[in-house]
Amino acid sequence: MKSLGERAMYFNKNANSELCNDTARLGVSAPPRLLAWLAGLVMLASFGVLSAQELQDLRAANLGSGQTQLALQFSDTPPDASIFAIDSPPRIALDLPGVSNRLAARTTDFNLGPLLSVTAVESGDRTRVILNLSTSSDYRSHVDGNNLILTVGTGVAHAEAAAPAPVPVAAEAPPARPPGVRSARPPEITDIDFRRGVDGQGRLLVELSRPGVTVDVREQAGRVELIFPRVLMEDQLVRRLNVTDFATPVISIDTVRERDDRVRMVVNTTGEYDVLSYQTDRTYVLEVAPLSEAEREALRLERQEFIGERLSLNFQDIEVRSVLQLLADFTDLNIVVSDSVTGNITLRLNNVPWDQALDIILTTRGLDKRVTGNVMYVAPREEIAARERLELEALRDQEDLAPLRTEFISVNFTQAESIRQLIYDRDARGATGVDRRMSFLSDRGSVAVDMRTNTLIIRDTADQIEAIRRLVSRLDVPTQQVLIETRVVIADDNYRRDLGVRFGVSGGRQEGRTRLGTSGTLEGATGITTGAGIPALGDRLNVALPVTDGASVGFSILRPNILLDLELSALQVEGRGEVISSPRVITANGQKARIEQGEEIPFLSIDQGTSNVEFRDALLLTEVTPQITPNGNVIMDIKVTKNEVNFQRTVQGNPTISKREVETQVVVGNGETVVLGGVYEITSLTQLQSVPFFGELPFLKHLFRNTTTASTKAELLIFVTPRVLD
């Protein structure tokens, strides 16, 4: 059987070949652009077929012998499905790629044999169908037209060979290993992640080293337990994830490694929710979804258990008071019936618990009940509501008459004034988020603060003071602190090589009355012709391109009529430097911290003839505001500055300031180090000074030039390491 995608490709292939055949038969050479356009239409048509796949209906039938058959009806031939089973709770899951869910309800109840209900959930571009079973069962699947048939029950796997040529839906299972052969390494949990779904559901994602890992799921009051037997896990994954901020039914996730390579995950929950678990390839997903209002109401009705002794009632037009009297006699229960309870009722109840019969009678006649001790009071709902309103007003009157007392509450870890504002804010919703309905003081209460001892002075009733004391105990807790360590590393590497030369030829001769002289300068030549002697060295040099502060070697050759001067100089400079600055600062969670070190540089400025001295800061500065996340990471708004005075560059005699700064927001794990940023600079310089023409002569050019080669590398790196202090 071809999958839907294969059939689309087959259709495209046949359509293209038929198009080419038709063109050949007509003897027409179609333009390439036309062929490409027609092929695109064919592909669009096939894509429309592919994207239109829908799950339309579910049907179930009891086959007897503990077997149930479920038919999933699609809009086209069913796609290739991945099917896997879970033993605890017993479920069978189908992953249907490229299918949209068009079922009327998310969960459909069947209660046929082992099949209790079916849940269909659309996620992205696929739909997952979950078969909720009463007990772990075998299954067999095959395709019949547009239906995917799934048979569930005892002995199904053994009967698979006798099935009428079923088409396999899931991928074939790997061949079984021979007896005594085991896997070289047990499966491993590689990562644990938590995400929030679009509809507010919490999704726990457990990444595994290989598919097919057995997971035992146990639901208990307020939590869901996942047990992975014989599974390896790194120490860093043994932790608690506090996910309250995600606003899902999941509060936290505790991961514990137990003996015999067993991993237990406890998902702590709140409220009413539905649990869905499935495994796709190497990812195991536990989805905890909040219930809608209709689902919560249905769940409340479903959970309402009646445990009374069973009875049968069959009356025509009997007084309600008489029926209540019969129930009181049957149960030996003390029942007080209000005089407002009147009217008759007709009912026929067969073998139902007496408390359910009572609930039906009260609901039918608009009555309600209140139980105090072993006495039940029955009256119309309006009467009970009015009575409770009167009791509430009486309690308020009692509070108004209750004596006031004064209490002193010491605050240790926060400002008492901030708690006073929280307690006393009655008028409007402000920064504390409290309005008049949530005020912790009664109308007669008052609160003051002693700033010297950081103490709350409260005057109110005993009940209100006790409530305020509980509030203070929850708020007055030590704030976590964070140590932030930054390191600014500046590394310099420079290289310079210079080659220079000084060269000169001086000489003179007498030709009759004419005297000739030559030297490096006119003054030197004049001295030779006038007989003043050998000129000074500066006047004898024809080429003066030396190296400053370098090593040199000089030669002088003197003959009767000629003097030759030659000096070769060279210089090579290498330098490496590294500056490490490491400021550290401790601050409370959510509080801004700042640490700086440096100097103030005076600058002289003249304005309209008046000299002014201004100071500029050259600082090493760290400014950071940390925030600790529920999973132990640290979010930091951080600014790091490293400024230095540069006396090599001046403006009107004032030095410049080399500025290095980074400002960013980063999320870092507790105790981990991250690079905030860095700058890498490379400067290369090649400089040539030469005498025209002579500086280009082969073999002799180095006598008429000065060569400088320089290379400078500078690197700036800024590191930060936050540590949460216990």
C-alpha positions as CSV (number, residue, x, y, z in Angstrom):
1,M,0.0,0.0,0.0
2,K,1.3,3.4,-0.9
3,S,1.1,6.2,1.7
4,L,-0.8,9.4,0.9
5,G,2.5,11.2,0.1
6,E,3.7,8.3,-2.1
7,R,0.4,8.4,-4.0
8,A,0.7,12.1,-4.5
9,M,4.2,11.6,-6.0
10,Y,2.9,8.8,-8.1
11,F,0.1,11.0,-9.4
12,N,2.6,13.8,-10.2
13,K,4.8,11.3,-12.1
14,N,1.9,9.8,-14.1
15,A,0.4,13.2,-14.8
16,N,3.7,14.6,-16.1
17,S,4.3,11.5,-18.3
18,E,0.8,11.6,-19.7
19,L,1.2,15.3,-20.5
20,C,4.4,14.5,-22.3
21,N,2.8,11.7,-24.2
22,D,-0.1,13.9,-25.2
23,T,2.3,16.5,-26.4
24,A,4.3,14.0,-28.4
25,R,1.1,12.6,-30.0
26,L,0.0,16.0,-31.1
27,G,3.5,16.7,-32.5
28,V,3.7,19.9,-30.6
29,S,6.9,21.0,-28.8
30,A,5.6,22.7,-25.6
31,P,7.6,25.6,-24.4
32,P,9.5,24.9,-21.2
33,R,7.7,27.7,-19.3
34,L,4.3,26.2,-20.1
35,L,5.5,22.7,-19.0
36,A,6.8,24.1,-15.7
37,W,3.5,26.0,-15.2
38,L,1.4,22.8,-15.8
39,A,3.7,20.8,-13.5
40,G,3.2,23.4,-10.8
41,L,-0.6,23.0,-11.1
42,V,-0.3,19.3,-10.8
43,M,1.9,19.7,-7.6
44,L,-0.6,22.2,-6.1
45,A,-3.4,19.8,-6.8
46,S,-1.6,16.9,-5.1
47,F,-0.7,19.2,-2.2
48,G,-4.3,20.1,-1.8
49,V,-5.2,16.4,-1.6
50,L,-2.4,15.9,1.0
51,S,-3.5,18.7,3.3
52,A,-7.2,17.8,3.2
53,Q,-6.8,14.6,5.3
54,E,-9.3,14.7,8.3
55,L,-10.3,12.3,11.1
56,Q,-14.1,12.4,10.8
57,D,-15.7,9.7,13.0
58,L,-15.2,7.0,15.5
59,R,-17.2,3.7,15.7
60,A,-16.7,0.8,18.1
61,A,-18.2,-2.7,18.3
62,N,-17.9,-5.5,20.8
63,L,-16.6,-8.7,19.1
64,G,-17.0,-10.9,22.1
65,S,-14.4,-13.0,23.8
66,G,-13.0,-9.9,25.4
67,Q,-12.2,-8.1,22.1
68,T,-13.4,-4.8,20.8
69,Q,-13.0,-3.3,17.4
70,L,-12.5,0.5,16.9
71,A,-12.9,2.1,13.4
72,L,-11.3,5.5,12.7
73,Q,-13.0,7.0,9.6
74,F,-10.9,9.5,7.5
75,S,-11.7,11.7,4.6
76,D,-9.2,9.7,2.5
77,T,-7.1,6.6,2.8
78,P,-5.6,6.6,6.3
79,P,-2.0,7.8,6.6
80,D,0.9,5.8,8.0
81,A,0.4,5.8,11.8
82,S,2.8,5.2,14.6
83,I,1.2,3.0,17.3
84,F,2.6,2.3,20.7
85,A,1.2,1.0,24.0
86,I,1.5,2.1,27.6
87,D,1.0,-0.4,30.5
88,S,0.3,2.0,33.3
89,P,-2.1,3.4,32.9
90,P,-3.2,1.0,30.2
91,R,-3.4,3.0,26.9
92,I,-2.8,2.6,23.2
93,A,-1.7,5.8,21.3
94,L,-1.8,6.5,17.6
95,D,0.2,9.3,16.1
96,L,-1.4,10.4,12.8
97,P,0.8,12.8,10.8
98,G,-0.8,15.3,8.5
99,V,-4.3,14.7,9.9
100,S,-6.7,17.4,11.4
101,N,-9.2,16.5,14.0
102,R,-12.8,17.0,13.1
103,L,-14.5,15.0,15.8
104,A,-17.3,16.7,17.7
105,A,-15.9,15.9,21.2
106,R,-12.4,15.6,22.6
107,T,-13.2,12.4,24.5
108,T,-15.8,9.8,23.4
109,D,-16.9,7.1,25.9
110,F,-17.6,3.5,24.7
111,N,-17.2,1.1,27.7
112,L,-17.1,-1.9,25.4
113,G,-14.9,-4.7,26.6
114,P,-11.4,-3.4,27.4
115,L,-12.1,-0.1,25.6
116,L,-13.3,2.6,28.0
117,S,-13.0,5.8,26.0
118,V,-11.1,7.4,23.1
119,T,-9.4,10.9,23.3
120,A,-8.3,12.7,20.2
121,V,-6.0,15.8,20.4
122,E,-4.7,17.8,17.5
123,S,-1.2,19.2,17.9
124,G,0.5,21.1,15.1
125,D,0.3,19.2,11.9
126,R,-0.7,15.8,13.4
127,T,-3.4,14.3,15.6
128,R,-2.9,11.9,18.5
129,V,-5.6,9.4,19.3
130,I,-5.5,7.8,22.8
131,L,-7.4,4.6,23.6
132,N,-8.1,4.4,27.3
133,L,-8.3,0.8,28.4
134,S,-9.5,-1.0,31.5
135,T,-6.5,-3.4,31.4
136,S,-3.4,-3.8,29.3
137,S,-4.4,-5.5,26.0
138,D,-2.9,-6.7,22.7
139,Y,-3.9,-5.0,19.5
140,R,-4.0,-5.5,15.8
141,S,-4.5,-2.9,13.0
142,H,-5.3,-2.9,9.3
143,V,-6.8,-0.5,6.7
144,D,-10.2,-1.0,5.1
145,G,-10.9,1.8,2.5
146,N,-11.0,5.1,4.4
147,N,-11.1,3.4,7.8
148,L,-8.3,2.4,10.1
149,I,-9.4,-0.7,12.0
150,L,-7.9,-1.3,15.4
151,T,-8.8,-4.6,17.3
152,V,-8.1,-4.6,21.0
153,G,-8.4,-7.4,23.5
154,T,-7.1,-10.7,24.8
155,G,-5.5,-13.0,22.3
156,V,-5.5,-10.4,19.5
157,A,-1.7,-10.7,18.9
158,H,-1.9,-14.5,18.5
159,A,-4.8,-14.2,16.0
160,E,-3.0,-11.7,13.8
161,A,-1.6,-14.4,11.5
162,A,-5.2,-15.5,10.7
163,A,-6.4,-12.0,9.9
164,P,-7.3,-11.4,6.3
165,A,-4.1,-9.8,5.0
166,P,-4.0,-6.8,7.2
167,V,-2.0,-3.9,6.0
168,P,0.6,-2.9,8.6
169,V,0.1,0.6,9.9
170,A,3.0,1.0,12.4
171,A,6.6,0.5,11.5
172,E,7.7,-3.1,11.8
173,A,9.2,-4.1,15.2
174,P,12.9,-4.8,15.2
175,P,13.8,-8.5,15.2
176,A,14.0,-10.1,18.6
177,R,17.4,-10.7,20.0
178,P,18.5,-14.3,20.6
179,P,18.0,-15.5,24.2
180,G,20.8,-14.4,26.5
181,V,21.8,-11.4,24.4
182,R,21.3,-8.0,26.1
183,S,21.8,-4.4,25.0
184,A,25.3,-3.1,25.5
185,R,24.0,0.0,27.3
186,P,20.6,0.7,29.0
187,P,18.6,3.7,27.8
188,E,19.4,7.1,29.2
189,I,17.5,10.3,30.0
190,T,19.4,13.0,28.2
191,D,17.3,16.1,28.9
192,I,14.2,17.2,30.9
193,D,12.3,20.3,29.7
194,F,9.0,21.9,30.5
195,R,6.8,24.1,28.2
196,R,3.4,25.7,28.2
197,G,0.9,24.8,25.6
198,V,-1.4,27.2,23.7
199,D,-4.4,26.2,25.8
200,G,-2.6,26.5,29.1
201,Q,-1.6,22.9,29.4
202,G,1.8,22.0,31.0
203,R,4.0,19.7,28.9
204,L,6.8,17.7,30.4
205,L,9.3,16.6,27.7
206,V,11.7,13.8,28.6
207,E,14.4,13.2,25.9
208,L,15.6,9.6,25.8
209,S,18.6,8.0,24.1
210,R,16.4,5.6,22.2
211,P,12.7,4.9,21.6
212,G,10.6,2.2,23.2
213,V,11.5,2.9,26.8
214,T,9.0,1.6,29.4
215,V,7.3,4.2,31.5
216,D,5.0,3.6,34.5
217,V,2.5,6.4,35.0
218,R,0.7,6.7,38.4
219,E,-1.9,9.3,39.2
220,Q,-2.5,10.2,42.8
221,A,-4.1,13.1,44.7
222,G,-2.4,16.3,43.7
223,R,0.5,14.6,41.7
224,V,1.4,12.4,38.8
225,E,4.4,10.0,39.2
226,L,6.5,8.7,36.3
227,I,8.7,5.8,36.9
228,F,11.5,4.9,34.4
229,P,12.9,1.4,35.3
230,R,16.5,0.6,34.3
231,V,17.3,4.0,32.9
232,L,20.6,6.0,33.3
233,M,20.6,9.7,34.0
234,E,23.3,12.4,34.6
235,D,23.6,14.0,38.1
236,Q,22.8,17.4,36.7
237,L,19.2,16.3,35.9
238,V,18.5,15.3,39.6
239,R,16.8,18.5,40.6
240,R,13.5,20.3,41.2
241,L,11.9,22.4,38.5
242,N,9.7,25.1,39.9
243,V,7.3,26.0,37.0
244,T,4.7,28.0,38.9
245,D,5.3,31.0,36.7
246,F,4.1,29.1,33.6
247,A,0.5,29.3,34.8
248,T,-0.4,25.7,34.2
249,P,-1.8,23.0,36.5
250,V,1.8,21.9,37.2
251,I,3.5,23.5,40.2
252,S,6.9,21.7,40.3
253,I,8.7,18.6,39.0
254,D,11.0,16.6,41.3
255,T,13.4,14.2,39.6
256,V,15.0,11.5,41.8
257,R,17.3,8.7,41.0
258,E,16.6,5.5,43.0
259,R,18.3,2.2,43.4
260,D,18.6,-0.3,40.5
261,D,18.9,2.5,37.9
262,R,15.3,3.6,38.5
263,V,14.3,7.2,37.9
264,R,11.2,8.7,39.5
265,M,9.6,12.0,38.5
266,V,7.0,13.5,40.7
267,V,4.8,16.1,38.9
268,N,3.1,18.2,41.6
269,T,-0.2,19.6,40.4
270,T,-3.1,21.8,41.5
271,G,-6.7,22.2,40.5
272,E,-8.7,19.9,38.2
273,Y,-6.9,18.6,35.1
274,D,-6.6,15.8,32.5
275,V,-3.5,13.8,32.0
276,L,-2.3,12.6,28.6
277,S,1.0,10.8,28.0
278,Y,2.6,9.5,24.8
279,Q,5.9,8.8,23.3
280,T,7.1,9.9,19.9
281,D,10.4,8.5,18.8
282,R,12.9,9.5,21.5
283,T,10.7,12.0,23.3
284,Y,8.3,11.1,26.1
285,V,5.6,13.7,26.7
286,L,3.4,14.1,29.7
287,E,0.6,16.7,29.1
288,V,-1.4,18.1,32.0
289,A,-4.3,20.1,30.6
290,P,-6.7,22.2,32.7
291,L,-10.4,21.3,32.4
292,S,-13.0,23.6,30.9
293,E,-16.0,24.7,32.9
294,A,-18.2,22.0,31.2
295,E,-15.6,19.3,31.8
296,R,-15.2,20.3,35.5
297,E,-19.0,20.2,36.0
298,A,-19.1,16.7,34.3
299,L,-16.3,15.6,36.5
300,R,-18.0,16.8,39.7
301,L,-21.1,14.9,38.8
302,E,-19.0,11.9,37.9
303,R,-17.1,12.0,41.2
304,Q,-20.2,12.4,43.3
305,E,-20.4,9.1,45.0
306,F,-23.4,7.8,46.9
307,I,-22.6,5.2,49.6
308,G,-25.9,4.9,51.4
309,E,-27.8,1.6,51.7
310,R,-29.9,0.9,48.6
311,L,-33.7,1.1,48.6
312,S,-36.6,1.3,46.2
313,L,-39.3,3.9,46.1
314,N,-42.5,3.9,44.0
315,F,-45.1,6.7,44.9
316,Q,-47.7,8.6,43.0
317,D,-48.4,12.2,44.1
318,I,-47.0,11.7,47.6
319,E,-46.2,14.6,49.9
320,V,-42.5,15.6,50.0
321,R,-42.6,15.8,53.8
322,S,-43.8,12.1,53.9
323,V,-41.0,10.9,51.7
324,L,-38.5,12.7,53.9
325,Q,-40.0,11.0,56.9
326,L,-39.7,7.6,55.2
327,L,-36.0,8.3,54.5
328,A,-35.5,9.4,58.1
329,D,-37.1,6.1,59.3
330,F,-35.1,4.0,56.9
331,T,-31.7,5.6,57.8
332,D,-32.4,6.4,61.5
333,L,-31.2,9.9,60.6
334,N,-32.3,13.0,62.5
335,I,-34.1,15.3,59.9
336,V,-35.6,18.7,60.6
337,V,-37.9,19.9,57.9
338,S,-38.8,23.5,57.5
339,D,-42.5,24.5,57.6
340,S,-41.9,26.0,54.1
341,V,-41.5,22.6,52.6
342,T,-44.8,21.7,50.9
343,G,-46.1,20.0,47.7
344,N,-46.2,16.5,46.3
345,I,-43.9,14.4,44.2
346,T,-44.2,11.3,42.0
347,L,-41.2,9.1,41.8
348,R,-40.1,5.6,41.0
349,L,-36.6,4.6,42.1
350,N,-35.4,1.1,42.0
351,N,-32.4,-0.1,44.0
352,V,-30.6,3.2,44.4
353,P,-28.6,4.5,47.4
354,W,-30.8,6.4,49.9
355,D,-28.5,9.5,49.8
356,Q,-28.9,9.6,46.0
357,A,-32.7,9.3,46.4
358,L,-32.5,12.2,48.8
359,D,-30.4,14.3,46.5
360,I,-32.9,13.7,43.6
361,I,-35.9,14.7,45.8
362,L,-34.2,17.9,47.0
363,T,-33.1,18.9,43.5
364,T,-36.6,18.2,42.0
365,R,-38.4,20.3,44.5
366,G,-35.8,23.2,44.7
367,L,-34.8,22.2,48.3
368,D,-31.4,22.1,49.9
369,K,-29.9,20.7,53.1
370,R,-27.4,21.5,55.8
371,V,-25.9,18.9,58.1
372,T,-24.7,19.8,61.6
373,G,-23.4,16.9,63.6
374,N,-26.0,14.1,63.2
375,V,-28.9,16.4,62.4
376,M,-29.9,17.3,58.8
377,Y,-31.9,20.5,58.2
378,V,-34.1,20.6,55.0
379,A,-35.6,23.8,53.6
380,P,-36.1,25.7,50.3
381,R,-32.8,27.0,48.8
382,E,-34.0,30.6,49.1
383,E,-34.8,30.2,52.8
384,I,-31.4,28.6,53.6
385,A,-29.6,31.4,51.6
386,A,-31.6,34.1,53.6
387,R,-30.8,32.3,56.8
388,E,-27.1,32.2,56.1
389,R,-27.1,35.9,55.1
390,L,-28.6,36.7,58.5
391,E,-26.0,34.6,60.2
392,L,-23.3,36.4,58.3
393,E,-24.7,39.8,59.3
394,A,-24.8,38.6,62.9
395,L,-21.1,37.6,62.7
396,R,-20.3,41.1,61.3
397,D,-22.2,42.7,64.2
398,Q,-20.3,40.5,66.5
399,E,-17.0,41.6,65.0
400,D,-18.1,45.2,65.4
401,L,-18.6,44.5,69.1
402,A,-15.5,42.4,69.6
403,P,-12.9,44.0,71.9
404,L,-9.8,45.5,70.4
405,R,-6.3,44.5,71.4
406,T,-2.8,45.7,70.6
407,E,-0.1,43.5,69.2
408,F,3.6,44.0,68.4
409,I,5.0,42.1,65.5
410,S,8.7,42.3,64.8
411,V,9.9,42.1,61.2
412,N,13.3,40.6,60.5
413,F,14.1,40.4,56.8
414,T,12.2,43.2,55.2
415,Q,11.0,46.8,55.9
416,A,8.1,47.0,58.2
417,E,6.8,50.0,56.3
418,S,6.3,47.9,53.1
419,I,4.2,45.4,55.0
420,R,2.3,48.2,56.7
421,Q,1.4,49.6,53.2
422,L,0.2,46.1,52.2
423,I,-2.0,45.8,55.3
424,Y,-3.4,49.3,55.3
425,D,-4.1,49.8,51.6
426,R,-7.9,50.0,51.6
427,D,-8.9,52.7,49.1
428,A,-7.5,51.7,45.7
429,R,-5.5,49.1,43.9
430,G,-1.9,50.3,44.0
431,A,1.6,48.9,43.8
432,T,0.8,46.2,46.2
433,G,-2.2,45.0,44.1
434,V,-4.6,45.1,47.1
435,D,-8.1,46.7,47.1
436,R,-10.6,47.4,49.8
437,R,-12.2,43.9,49.6
438,M,-8.8,42.4,50.5
439,S,-7.8,44.7,53.4
440,F,-6.4,42.8,56.3
441,L,-7.7,45.3,58.9
442,S,-11.2,45.6,60.1
443,D,-13.0,48.9,59.9
444,R,-11.9,49.7,63.4
445,G,-8.4,48.5,63.1
446,S,-5.2,50.5,62.7
447,V,-1.5,49.9,62.1
448,A,1.7,51.8,62.8
449,V,5.4,51.2,62.4
450,D,8.3,51.8,64.8
451,M,11.1,52.5,62.4
452,R,13.8,52.2,65.1
453,T,13.0,48.6,65.9
454,N,11.3,47.7,62.6
455,T,8.2,46.6,64.4
456,L,4.5,46.7,63.4
457,I,2.1,48.0,66.0
458,I,-1.4,46.6,65.3
459,R,-4.6,47.4,67.1
460,D,-7.6,45.2,66.0
461,T,-9.7,42.2,66.9
462,A,-8.0,38.9,67.9
463,D,-9.1,37.2,64.6
464,Q,-7.7,40.0,62.4
465,I,-4.5,40.1,64.3
466,E,-4.0,36.4,63.9
467,A,-4.6,36.7,60.1
468,I,-2.1,39.5,59.9
469,R,0.4,37.5,61.9
470,R,0.1,34.6,59.4
471,L,0.6,37.1,56.5
472,V,3.8,38.5,58.1
473,S,5.2,35.0,58.6
474,R,4.8,34.3,54.9
475,L,6.3,37.6,53.8
476,D,9.1,38.1,56.3
477,V,11.5,35.6,54.8
478,P,15.2,36.1,53.9
479,T,15.7,37.2,50.3
480,Q,18.2,35.1,48.2
481,Q,21.4,36.8,47.4
482,V,23.6,36.6,44.3
483,L,27.4,37.0,44.0
484,I,28.3,38.4,40.6
485,E,31.9,38.1,39.5
486,T,33.0,39.8,36.3
487,R,36.4,39.5,34.6
488,V,37.7,41.9,32.0
489,V,40.6,40.5,30.1
490,I,42.7,42.7,27.8
491,A,45.5,41.1,25.8
492,D,47.9,42.9,23.6
493,D,50.5,41.4,21.2
494,N,52.7,43.7,19.0
495,Y,55.6,43.2,16.7
496,R,57.8,45.8,14.9
497,R,60.9,45.5,12.7
498,D,62.8,48.5,11.1
499,L,65.8,48.5,8.7
500,G,67.6,51.7,7.9
501,V,70.8,53.1,6.3
502,R,73.0,56.2,6.3
503,F,75.3,56.5,3.3
504,G,77.6,59.3,2.0
505,V,80.4,59.9,-0.5
506,S,82.7,63.0,-0.2
507,G,85.7,63.9,-2.3
508,G,87.5,66.6,-4.3
509,R,90.1,67.2,-7.0
510,Q,92.1,70.0,-8.6
511,E,91.9,70.6,-12.4
512,G,94.2,73.5,-13.1
513,R,92.6,76.5,-11.5
514,T,89.3,74.6,-11.1
515,R,88.6,72.7,-7.8
516,L,85.8,70.2,-7.7
517,G,84.1,69.0,-4.5
518,T,81.3,66.6,-3.8
519,S,79.5,65.7,-0.5
520,G,76.1,65.0,1.0
521,T,75.1,68.7,1.2
522,L,76.1,72.0,-0.4
523,E,77.8,73.1,2.8
524,G,80.0,69.9,2.8
525,A,80.9,70.4,-0.9
526,T,81.8,74.0,-0.3
527,G,84.0,73.1,2.6
528,I,86.0,70.7,0.4
529,T,86.5,73.2,-2.4
530,T,87.6,76.0,0.0
531,G,90.0,73.7,1.7
532,A,88.2,73.8,5.1
533,G,88.9,70.1,5.6
534,I,86.6,67.1,6.0
535,P,83.0,68.2,6.4
536,A,80.9,67.3,9.4
537,L,79.1,63.9,9.3
538,G,75.7,65.5,8.8
539,D,77.0,67.2,5.7
540,R,78.6,64.2,4.3
541,L,75.5,61.9,4.1
542,N,73.8,61.5,0.7
543,V,71.2,59.1,2.2
544,A,70.0,59.6,5.8
545,L,67.3,57.0,6.5
546,P,68.4,55.5,9.9
547,V,66.4,53.5,12.5
548,T,65.7,55.3,15.7
549,D,67.0,53.6,18.9
550,G,68.2,50.5,16.9
551,A,71.5,48.7,16.7
552,S,73.8,49.9,14.0
553,V,77.2,49.3,12.4
554,G,79.2,51.9,10.5
555,F,82.0,51.9,7.9
556,S,84.3,54.7,6.7
557,I,86.7,54.5,3.9
558,L,89.2,57.3,3.4
559,R,91.5,57.7,0.4
560,P,93.5,60.8,-0.6
561,N,90.7,62.3,-2.7
562,I,87.6,60.4,-1.5
563,L,85.7,59.6,1.8
564,L,83.0,56.9,1.9
565,D,80.6,56.7,4.9
566,L,78.1,53.8,5.4
567,E,76.0,52.9,8.4
568,L,73.4,50.1,8.6
569,S,70.8,50.1,11.4
570,A,68.1,47.6,12.5
571,L,65.5,47.4,15.2
572,Q,63.0,44.6,16.2
573,V,60.5,45.1,19.0
574,E,58.1,42.4,20.4
575,G,55.7,43.1,23.2
576,R,53.0,41.1,25.0
577,G,50.7,42.3,27.7
578,E,47.7,41.1,29.6
579,V,45.4,43.0,32.0
580,I,42.8,41.1,34.1
581,S,40.3,43.1,36.1
582,S,37.9,41.1,38.3
583,P,35.3,43.1,40.2
584,R,32.9,41.2,42.5
585,V,29.7,42.4,44.1
586,I,26.9,40.7,46.2
587,T,23.3,41.9,46.0
588,A,19.8,40.7,46.9
589,N,17.5,39.1,44.3
590,G,16.0,41.8,42.2
591,Q,18.1,44.6,43.7
592,K,20.5,46.8,41.6
593,A,24.2,46.7,42.6
594,R,27.1,48.9,41.5
595,I,30.8,48.7,42.1
596,E,33.5,51.0,40.6
597,Q,37.2,51.7,40.8
598,G,39.3,54.2,39.0
599,E,40.5,57.8,38.9
600,E,39.4,61.3,37.9
601,I,41.4,62.9,35.2
602,P,41.6,66.8,35.3
603,F,41.1,68.6,32.0
604,L,41.9,72.2,31.5
605,S,39.6,74.2,29.3
606,I,39.5,77.9,28.5
607,D,36.2,79.7,28.0
608,Q,36.3,83.4,27.1
609,G,39.7,83.8,28.7
610,T,38.7,82.0,31.9
611,S,40.5,78.7,32.7
612,N,38.4,75.9,34.1
613,V,39.4,72.5,35.4
614,E,37.0,69.7,34.7
615,F,37.3,66.1,35.8
616,R,36.5,63.0,33.8
617,D,36.1,59.5,35.2
618,A,38.3,56.7,34.0
619,L,36.6,53.8,35.8
620,L,36.4,50.0,36.1
621,L,32.6,49.7,36.7
622,T,30.1,46.8,37.1
623,E,26.4,47.6,37.4
624,V,24.0,44.6,37.6
625,T,20.5,43.7,38.6
626,P,20.0,39.9,39.1
627,Q,16.8,37.9,39.1
628,I,16.7,34.3,40.2
629,T,14.4,32.1,38.0
630,P,12.4,29.2,39.4
631,N,14.7,26.6,37.8
632,G,17.8,28.1,39.5
633,N,19.1,30.2,36.6
634,V,20.0,33.9,37.0
635,I,18.7,36.7,34.6
636,M,21.0,39.7,34.7
637,D,20.7,43.2,33.4
638,I,24.4,44.0,33.5
639,K,26.7,46.8,32.4
640,V,30.5,46.5,32.5
641,T,32.8,49.4,31.7
642,K,36.7,49.5,31.6
643,N,38.1,52.9,30.8
644,E,41.8,53.8,30.8
645,V,43.8,57.0,30.4
646,N,45.8,57.1,27.2
647,F,48.7,59.6,27.6
648,Q,50.1,58.7,24.1
649,R,47.2,60.6,22.5
650,T,46.6,64.1,23.7
651,V,44.4,67.0,22.7
652,Q,45.8,70.4,23.7
653,G,47.9,68.7,26.3
654,N,45.0,66.7,27.8
655,P,45.1,62.9,27.6
656,T,42.3,60.9,25.9
657,I,40.3,58.1,27.6
658,S,40.1,54.7,26.0
659,K,36.6,53.4,26.6
660,R,35.5,49.7,26.7
661,E,31.9,49.0,27.6
662,V,29.2,46.3,27.3
663,E,25.6,46.5,28.4
664,T,23.2,43.6,27.9
665,Q,20.7,41.1,29.4
666,V,21.8,37.5,29.8
667,V,20.5,34.3,31.4
668,V,23.2,32.2,33.1
669,G,23.0,29.0,35.1
670,N,24.0,29.1,38.7
671,G,27.8,28.9,39.0
672,E,28.3,28.9,35.2
673,T,30.5,31.4,33.3
674,V,29.4,33.1,30.1
675,V,31.2,35.5,27.8
676,L,29.2,38.7,27.6
677,G,31.2,40.0,24.6
678,G,34.5,40.7,23.1
679,V,36.5,42.7,20.6
680,Y,39.4,41.4,18.5
681,E,41.5,43.9,16.6
682,I,44.4,43.3,14.2
683,T,46.5,46.3,12.9
684,S,49.2,45.7,10.2
685,L,51.6,48.4,9.0
686,T,54.2,48.3,6.2
687,Q,56.1,51.6,5.6
688,L,58.8,52.3,3.0
689,Q,61.0,55.4,2.7
690,S,63.4,55.5,-0.2
691,V,65.4,57.6,-2.7
692,P,63.7,57.8,-6.1
693,F,65.3,55.6,-8.7
694,F,68.1,54.5,-6.5
695,G,65.7,52.8,-4.1
696,E,64.6,50.5,-7.0
697,L,68.1,49.4,-8.2
698,P,68.7,45.7,-8.0
699,F,71.0,44.6,-5.2
700,L,71.7,48.2,-4.2
701,K,68.2,49.3,-3.4
702,H,68.5,48.6,0.4
703,L,71.3,51.3,0.6
704,F,68.7,53.9,-0.4
705,R,65.6,53.0,1.7
706,N,64.2,52.6,5.2
707,T,61.7,49.7,5.7
708,T,59.3,49.4,8.7
709,T,57.0,46.4,9.3
710,A,54.6,46.4,12.3
711,S,51.8,44.2,13.5
712,T,49.5,44.8,16.5
713,K,46.9,42.5,18.0
714,A,44.5,43.5,20.7
715,E,41.7,41.3,22.3
716,L,39.0,42.2,24.8
717,L,36.9,39.6,26.5
718,I,34.3,40.2,29.3
719,F,33.2,37.2,31.4
720,V,30.5,37.0,34.1
721,T,29.8,34.3,36.7
722,P,26.7,34.5,39.0
723,R,26.5,32.4,42.2
724,V,23.3,32.0,44.2
725,L,24.2,32.1,47.9
726,D,22.4,29.7,50.2
